[in-house]
Amino acid sequence: MACKILVLNIGSTSFKFKYFDMDDLSVIASGKINSVFSKKADFAFLSQNEKKSGAFDASDGYMPCLEMIIGFIDKNCPGGRKSVSAIGFKTVMAGDINYPCIIDDTVIKKMREYASVAPAHNTPYIEAAESVRKYFPGINLVASFETAFHSTIPDYASVYPIDKNIAKKYGIKKYGFHGAAHSYAAYKFGSDKNIVSVHLGGSSSVCAIKNGKSADISMGFSPQSGLAMNNRCGDIDAFAVLYLMEKENMNTEDMKKFLCTKCGLYGMSGISSDLRDIENAGDNLVIESFAYSVSKYICSYLAVLGKIDIISFSGGIGENSVIVKEKICSRLKFLGVELDKERLKHKPTDEPYMISSDKSGVKVYITPVDEELMVAKNTYAFAEKR
């Protein structure tokens, strides 16, 4: 029996989907909606026989987006929505629920519990899941949590140096995120390589992969930690936060908003949260700081992996910013890393593309990730077990 899986990838202001035939992993339909919650949300949908784009009113959020997607599938895919076998969600966090599972009331409750830890992600997925239930009654909705890939991180690498009873009570430890992106690198390069997966975009992280499994990652308890991101702070001294709260008379909600909206690349530059704008403005301090931080994480994973065979760049910045890759790799010459300037100019394709020279001691790749494929594979594996 054919298994067709619809994957929904929901951001704070975007809504992507891919509809897979799992018999051959072919894509039946795909699409993306931008500027969700606006009156002019632009979209581009593609099926095997139809291409559609335009704009519509998505000021009511995810429900009209879902209606657009379902309408497209009904009209342009064989069997329409009735042929969907299961729906996979690229969910982010639910504490100790870090494995593929049915989205039921218990899972929703757990996601709500951690909504303040991942505010830009959990709330949209909760809302979307509740909407999808109405359109697909009786269809399994499967959560593929971003934390799942990092469940293999050793205890000594995930424990935080705080009161152990408090940590246990509230589930405070390193969870790690971007599981779909990093697991895609492991999937593409195999389990016999020591990989450092560098996913750089609006949200960024660096992951050490050994034997095809996550061994450590720059993100921790929340997606706010690790590298500086678009407007999220990344690593910062906890007492600097407390000091600022006192000086600026901020409460918890004020500080949460500050750390999530006025920090990161935007905070450091005062220009934009988009690295392209920062590059165009010639703000070398921000670019240098960002690249320096990434290179430090890569080097630290020598202690985790013993050696590094492959460095894989993905994400909008990782794929497209030449200057960032050059600055990062210039600090890795002692590892034998050497980029090929002609290959570096190559526009990313669907497959990993090597940008290091043939004599480089570490192979460096650009790897456009297919997060939806990894969610589909997780959803399919879960459905097969049931």
VMD Tcl script that draws the C-alpha trace (Angstrom):
set ca {
  {0.00 0.00 0.00}
  {1.36 3.41 -1.00}
  {2.31 5.71 1.84}
  {2.02 9.43 1.21}
  {3.19 11.81 3.92}
  {2.50 15.52 4.14}
  {5.15 17.46 6.07}
  {4.36 20.86 7.57}
  {7.29 23.11 8.47}
  {6.02 26.13 10.36}
  {8.00 29.20 11.32}
  {7.01 32.26 13.29}
  {6.02 34.04 10.03}
  {6.34 31.30 7.39}
  {4.58 28.07 6.43}
  {6.33 25.49 4.20}
  {5.07 22.10 3.11}
  {6.22 19.04 1.16}
  {4.07 16.11 0.17}
  {6.05 12.88 -0.34}
  {5.41 9.51 -1.93}
  {7.47 7.36 0.44}
  {7.73 4.49 -2.05}
  {10.43 6.38 -3.96}
  {10.83 9.55 -1.82}
  {9.52 11.64 -4.72}
  {7.90 15.01 -4.01}
  {4.27 15.14 -5.11}
  {3.86 18.81 -4.17}
  {5.66 21.53 -2.24}
  {5.37 25.18 -1.40}
  {6.08 28.09 0.90}
  {4.04 30.94 2.30}
  {5.83 34.06 3.59}
  {4.59 36.87 5.82}
  {1.98 34.85 7.70}
  {-0.26 37.15 9.80}
  {-0.14 39.85 7.10}
  {-2.79 40.87 4.59}
  {-0.40 40.24 1.69}
  {1.21 36.88 2.35}
  {3.06 35.77 -0.78}
  {3.13 32.10 -1.75}
  {4.61 29.76 -4.34}
  {3.25 26.21 -4.74}
  {4.47 23.47 -7.07}
  {3.06 20.06 -7.99}
  {4.11 17.63 -10.69}
  {1.68 19.30 -13.12}
  {0.99 22.76 -11.73}
  {2.80 25.88 -10.53}
  {0.94 28.57 -8.65}
  {2.03 31.80 -6.95}
  {0.53 35.03 -5.71}
  {-0.56 36.70 -2.50}
  {-3.52 36.39 -0.15}
  {-4.83 37.61 3.20}
  {-3.21 35.59 5.99}
  {-3.88 38.08 8.76}
  {-5.82 35.37 10.65}
  {-2.67 33.24 10.88}
  {-2.20 29.60 10.03}
  {-5.80 28.60 9.27}
  {-6.05 30.43 5.91}
  {-2.55 29.15 5.03}
  {-3.63 25.60 5.72}
  {-6.77 26.10 3.65}
  {-4.62 27.29 0.72}
  {-2.32 24.26 0.98}
  {-5.18 21.75 1.27}
  {-6.99 23.39 -1.64}
  {-3.87 23.07 -3.78}
  {-3.43 19.39 -2.86}
  {-7.12 18.63 -3.48}
  {-6.97 20.22 -6.93}
  {-3.53 19.20 -8.16}
  {-2.55 15.92 -6.48}
  {-4.03 12.47 -7.24}
  {-6.65 11.60 -4.63}
  {-6.39 15.00 -2.96}
  {-6.27 15.16 0.81}
  {-7.90 11.71 1.05}
  {-4.64 10.14 -0.13}
  {-2.61 11.56 2.77}
  {-1.46 8.66 4.97}
  {0.06 10.71 7.81}
  {1.15 14.26 8.56}
  {4.59 15.05 9.96}
  {5.41 18.22 11.87}
  {8.93 19.63 12.35}
  {8.15 20.36 15.98}
  {10.77 21.94 18.21}
  {10.56 21.14 21.91}
  {8.56 19.24 24.51}
  {11.15 18.54 27.19}
  {11.73 14.83 27.73}
  {9.38 13.99 24.84}
  {12.19 14.02 22.29}
  {11.14 11.25 19.93}
  {8.62 10.90 17.09}
  {5.13 10.55 18.56}
  {1.45 11.16 17.91}
  {0.42 14.74 18.65}
  {-2.25 14.21 21.27}
  {-3.43 16.30 24.21}
  {-0.52 15.13 26.38}
  {2.04 16.24 23.81}
  {0.26 19.55 23.24}
  {0.28 20.16 27.01}
  {4.01 19.46 27.16}
  {4.66 21.80 24.25}
  {2.71 24.52 26.04}
  {4.83 23.94 29.14}
  {7.97 24.76 27.16}
  {6.45 27.51 25.02}
  {8.31 30.19 26.97}
  {11.61 28.44 26.15}
  {10.92 28.34 22.40}
  {8.33 31.11 21.99}
  {8.87 31.63 18.25}
  {8.32 27.94 17.53}
  {6.11 26.07 19.99}
  {3.12 28.41 19.91}
  {2.81 28.37 16.08}
  {3.02 24.56 16.02}
  {0.39 24.18 18.71}
  {-1.97 26.46 16.80}
  {-1.27 24.72 13.50}
  {-1.69 21.21 14.91}
  {-5.05 22.11 16.37}
  {-6.13 23.53 13.00}
  {-4.92 20.49 11.05}
  {-6.97 18.15 13.25}
  {-10.12 19.76 11.89}
  {-9.21 19.08 8.27}
  {-7.73 15.61 8.69}
  {-9.86 13.75 11.23}
  {-8.60 10.24 11.84}
  {-5.17 10.92 10.28}
  {-2.13 10.50 12.52}
  {-0.35 13.78 13.23}
  {3.25 12.90 14.07}
  {5.63 15.23 15.90}
  {9.27 14.96 14.85}
  {10.99 17.00 17.55}
  {14.16 18.93 16.72}
  {15.63 17.73 20.01}
  {15.36 14.03 19.05}
  {18.59 13.88 17.03}
  {20.49 15.16 20.07}
  {19.21 12.55 22.52}
  {22.52 10.73 21.91}
  {24.58 13.53 23.47}
  {26.32 12.04 26.57}
  {25.09 13.06 30.02}
  {28.40 14.72 30.83}
  {27.97 16.98 27.80}
  {24.33 17.86 28.50}
  {24.35 18.45 32.29}
  {24.33 22.03 33.57}
  {26.29 23.06 36.68}
  {23.27 24.00 38.79}
  {21.50 22.35 41.74}
  {20.82 18.83 40.45}
  {17.42 18.55 42.17}
  {16.22 21.79 40.60}
  {17.59 20.70 37.21}
  {15.78 17.37 37.44}
  {12.54 18.96 38.66}
  {12.30 21.35 35.72}
  {14.12 19.34 33.05}
  {16.96 21.83 32.70}
  {19.76 20.42 30.55}
  {21.16 20.72 27.05}
  {18.53 19.56 24.54}
  {19.93 20.88 21.28}
  {17.94 21.94 18.22}
  {18.07 22.04 14.41}
  {17.82 18.25 14.52}
  {16.37 17.94 11.02}
  {19.18 20.01 9.48}
  {22.02 18.28 11.31}
  {20.59 14.78 10.83}
  {20.44 15.52 7.09}
  {24.23 16.05 7.09}
  {24.64 12.71 8.88}
  {22.29 11.09 6.35}
  {24.21 12.49 3.36}
  {27.79 11.84 4.53}
  {27.33 8.50 6.29}
  {28.14 7.11 9.71}
  {31.84 6.46 9.09}
  {32.85 10.15 9.05}
  {33.45 12.65 11.85}
  {31.32 15.59 10.78}
  {30.93 19.15 12.02}
  {27.59 20.40 10.71}
  {27.49 24.22 10.59}
  {23.91 25.42 10.08}
  {23.92 29.21 9.69}
  {20.84 31.27 8.95}
  {18.30 33.34 10.83}
  {18.83 30.70 13.50}
  {22.31 29.13 13.73}
  {24.07 26.22 15.42}
  {27.14 23.99 15.14}
  {26.86 20.23 15.76}
  {29.48 17.50 16.23}
  {28.41 14.22 14.61}
  {30.16 10.93 15.33}
  {29.08 7.54 13.97}
  {26.06 9.22 12.42}
  {24.85 10.51 15.80}
  {24.89 13.88 17.54}
  {27.71 14.11 20.08}
  {27.36 17.80 21.00}
  {25.79 21.03 19.75}
  {26.18 24.74 20.38}
  {22.50 25.21 21.31}
  {21.49 24.16 24.81}
  {18.33 24.27 26.92}
  {16.74 26.67 24.48}
  {17.15 27.69 20.82}
  {18.33 31.09 22.13}
  {21.77 29.84 23.20}
  {25.04 29.23 21.36}
  {25.87 31.40 18.35}
  {24.51 34.91 17.90}
  {21.50 34.68 15.58}
  {19.34 37.11 13.61}
  {17.97 38.95 16.64}
  {18.61 36.36 19.37}
  {21.54 36.81 21.70}
  {23.18 33.38 21.77}
  {25.67 32.87 24.60}
  {25.80 35.68 27.17}
  {26.89 35.92 30.80}
  {23.81 35.28 32.97}
  {24.86 38.03 35.38}
  {25.04 40.56 32.54}
  {21.34 39.82 32.02}
  {20.55 40.31 35.72}
  {22.62 43.50 35.83}
  {20.79 44.91 32.81}
  {17.41 44.05 34.33}
  {18.33 46.07 37.41}
  {19.70 49.05 35.48}
  {16.84 49.21 32.96}
  {14.12 48.22 35.45}
  {13.09 45.27 33.29}
  {10.80 42.45 34.38}
  {11.08 38.89 33.07}
  {8.84 39.49 30.05}
  {10.75 42.67 29.16}
  {14.06 40.81 29.22}
  {12.68 37.83 27.30}
  {11.51 40.16 24.54}
  {14.84 41.99 24.56}
  {16.90 38.79 24.26}
  {14.71 37.47 21.43}
  {14.25 40.65 19.38}
  {16.96 43.24 20.02}
  {20.11 41.17 20.27}
  {22.15 38.94 17.97}
  {23.23 40.31 14.60}
  {20.61 43.04 14.81}
  {21.72 44.14 18.25}
  {25.43 44.18 17.41}
  {24.99 45.99 14.10}
  {22.07 48.28 14.84}
  {21.37 47.89 11.11}
  {19.54 44.68 10.40}
  {19.08 41.08 11.46}
  {19.90 40.02 7.88}
  {23.60 39.33 7.36}
  {23.31 40.40 3.73}
  {22.45 43.93 4.85}
  {25.32 43.86 7.35}
  {27.75 42.72 4.64}
  {26.51 45.44 2.28}
  {27.01 48.02 5.05}
  {30.58 46.81 5.52}
  {30.20 46.18 9.26}
  {33.31 44.03 9.59}
  {33.15 43.84 13.39}
  {29.86 41.91 13.36}
  {30.98 39.62 10.54}
  {34.31 38.95 12.23}
  {32.68 38.29 15.60}
  {30.16 35.88 14.07}
  {32.82 33.97 12.11}
  {35.12 33.89 15.15}
  {32.39 32.34 17.29}
  {31.63 29.66 14.67}
  {35.30 28.76 14.29}
  {35.68 28.43 18.05}
  {32.83 25.92 18.21}
  {34.29 23.94 15.31}
  {37.69 23.77 17.01}
  {36.18 22.78 20.34}
  {34.69 19.70 18.69}
  {38.16 18.30 18.11}
  {37.96 17.30 21.78}
  {34.63 15.60 21.06}
  {35.44 13.85 17.78}
  {39.20 13.33 17.98}
  {39.51 14.46 14.37}
  {37.31 16.21 11.82}
  {36.77 14.64 8.40}
  {34.04 16.91 7.04}
  {32.78 20.42 7.71}
  {29.31 20.91 6.21}
  {27.81 24.39 5.78}
  {24.04 24.75 5.44}
  {21.33 27.38 5.94}
  {20.90 30.72 4.19}
  {24.17 32.17 5.49}
  {26.06 28.89 5.37}
  {25.15 28.29 1.74}
  {25.36 31.79 0.35}
  {27.80 33.99 2.30}
  {31.26 33.59 0.79}
  {32.90 36.03 3.18}
  {31.62 34.22 6.28}
  {32.86 30.84 5.06}
  {36.23 32.38 4.15}
  {36.64 34.02 7.55}
  {35.64 30.86 9.42}
  {37.92 28.61 7.41}
  {40.86 31.03 7.56}
  {41.02 30.25 11.30}
  {41.09 26.52 10.57}
  {44.27 26.40 8.50}
  {46.07 24.59 11.33}
  {43.65 21.69 10.67}
  {44.73 21.66 7.04}
  {41.54 23.36 5.82}
  {42.01 24.95 2.42}
  {39.17 26.36 0.34}
  {39.08 26.37 -3.45}
  {38.23 29.91 -4.56}
  {36.62 28.79 -7.82}
  {34.47 26.12 -6.15}
  {33.49 28.67 -3.50}
  {31.79 30.75 -6.21}
  {29.61 27.81 -7.22}
  {25.90 28.30 -6.69}
  {24.43 25.67 -4.33}
  {22.64 22.73 -5.91}
  {20.36 20.15 -4.31}
  {23.30 17.90 -3.40}
  {26.38 18.49 -1.18}
  {29.05 20.34 -3.11}
  {32.73 20.34 -2.07}
  {34.28 23.82 -1.80}
  {37.64 22.76 -0.34}
  {40.68 22.07 -2.48}
  {41.63 18.51 -3.37}
  {44.59 18.68 -0.98}
  {42.63 20.10 1.97}
  {43.17 18.12 5.18}
  {39.45 18.45 5.98}
  {36.78 18.27 3.28}
  {34.45 21.28 3.31}
  {30.99 21.15 1.73}
  {27.96 23.27 1.12}
  {24.96 21.06 1.91}
  {21.49 22.40 1.08}
  {19.37 20.55 3.61}
  {15.98 18.97 3.04}
  {14.48 19.20 6.52}
  {11.10 18.03 5.28}
  {12.61 14.82 3.95}
  {14.05 13.97 7.37}
  {10.68 14.65 9.01}
  {8.97 12.48 6.39}
  {11.42 9.62 7.03}
  {10.85 9.91 10.81}
  {7.09 9.99 10.32}
  {7.18 7.00 7.97}
  {9.37 4.97 10.36}
  {6.97 5.76 13.20}
  {3.92 4.84 11.11}
  {5.51 1.54 10.05}
  {6.09 0.53 13.68}
  {2.48 1.03 14.63}
}
mol new
graphics top color blue
foreach p $ca { graphics top sphere $p radius 0.5 }
foreach p [lrange $ca 0 end-1] q [lrange $ca 1 end] { graphics top cylinder $p $q radius 0.2 }
display resetview
